[in-house]
Amino acid sequence: GPQHPDTLSSISNLACCLGELGREADAEPLHRRAMEGMQQTLGPQHPDTLASVSSLACFMDNRDQQDEAEPLHRRALNSR
């Protein structure tokens, strides 16, 4: 289903591919959807959720949006 962790992982993988292709406008909402879905399905401290938080943080870093990336990086680090 749409909230299954495997589905959310696939969404995250697609977001990464789109980001690598320079399609940031398509990638960002998918990164956010994957992260939010993981939080709802697995909880905010689950390792897969934290991996999606870190993935969004790296994506934001690559877009030179460190103001948004830093708290995400801190969240992923402090929750491990």
Summary of the structure (lengths in Angstrom):
residues: 80
radius of gyration: 11.7
end to end distance: 27.7
largest distance: 33.7
contacts: 235
relative contact order: 0.15
helix: 80%
strand: 0%
